Amino acid sequence: MTVAGLVLAPPAFAATGSAPSLNGVISSLQVWLVGILAGLATLFLTIGGIRYLTAGGDPAEVERAKTALKSAAIGYALAALAPLLVSILQSVVG
């Protein structure tokens, strides 16, 4: 009986609400952008710290660690500036 009920059930449609507004889409884009940038910056910070700790005085490894730490700093700066960039996009789009 249950299988027949599932096979013969009418399809479920989404609620007949309004489509998301452009401002809502841009706001959620801002939240996702900040989260992804902060996550990647944290990953680079961790990698740079581990490389620096395990470099053992090797100048090439220390430079690779510094590069990862600089990338982390750039990522955090972009995450901090993401709301500004999204608001500029929002003003351009309308």
LINSUL-V980403 format. One record per residue. N is the residue number from 1. RES is the residue in three letters. PHI is phi in whole degrees, 0 to 359 (* if undefined). PSI is psi in whole degrees, 0 to 359 (999 if undefined). BURIAL is I if it has 9 or more other C-alpha atoms within 8 Angstrom, else O. Layout:
<<N	RES	PHI	PSI	BURIAL> <N	RES	PHI	PSI	BURIAL>>
//
This chain:
<<1	MET	*	319	O> <2	THR	292	318	O> <3	VAL	296	319	O> <4	ALA	295	324	O> <5	GLY	293	324	O> <6	LEU	288	323	O> <7	VAL	289	322	O> <8	LEU	267	0	O> <9	ALA	290	143	O> <10	PRO	291	153	O> <11	PRO	294	147	O> <12	ALA	269	130	O> <13	PHE	251	158	O> <14	ALA	293	156	O> <15	ALA	299	149	O> <16	THR	275	55	O> <17	GLY	273	177	O> <18	SER	281	158	O> <19	ALA	291	153	O> <20	PRO	296	142	O> <21	SER	283	163	O> <22	LEU	296	322	O> <23	ASN	296	322	O> <24	GLY	293	320	O> <25	VAL	294	318	I> <26	ILE	292	323	I> <27	SER	295	317	I> <28	SER	290	329	O> <29	LEU	298	320	I> <30	GLN	297	316	I> <31	VAL	296	315	O> <32	TRP	295	319	O> <33	LEU	297	314	I> <34	VAL	296	319	I> <35	GLY	296	316	I> <36	ILE	293	316	O> <37	LEU	295	318	I> <38	ALA	293	322	I> <39	GLY	295	315	O> <40	LEU	293	321	I> <41	ALA	295	321	I> <42	THR	295	321	I> <43	LEU	298	314	I> <44	PHE	294	325	I> <45	LEU	296	318	I> <46	THR	294	314	O> <47	ILE	298	316	I> <48	GLY	297	319	I> <49	GLY	294	319	I> <50	ILE	293	318	I> <51	ARG	297	321	I> <52	TYR	293	321	I> <53	LEU	290	328	O> <54	THR	263	6	O> <55	ALA	294	325	I> <56	GLY	64	29	O> <57	GLY	87	358	O> <58	ASP	288	118	O> <59	PRO	299	325	O> <60	ALA	293	319	O> <61	GLU	291	324	I> <62	VAL	296	320	I> <63	GLU	294	320	O> <64	ARG	296	322	I> <65	ALA	294	318	I> <66	LYS	296	323	I> <67	THR	296	318	I> <68	ALA	294	322	I> <69	LEU	292	323	I> <70	LYS	294	321	O> <71	SER	297	322	I> <72	ALA	295	318	I> <73	ALA	297	320	I> <74	ILE	295	320	I> <75	GLY	297	318	I> <76	TYR	294	323	I> <77	ALA	295	318	O> <78	LEU	294	323	I> <79	ALA	295	324	I> <80	ALA	289	328	O> <81	LEU	271	353	O> <82	ALA	302	317	I> <83	PRO	300	322	I> <84	LEU	294	315	O> <85	LEU	296	321	O> <86	VAL	291	323	I> <87	SER	292	325	O> <88	ILE	295	317	O> <89	LEU	299	320	O> <90	GLN	294	322	I> <91	SER	288	329	O> <92	VAL	287	316	O> <93	VAL	288	323	O> <94	GLY	121	999	O>>
//
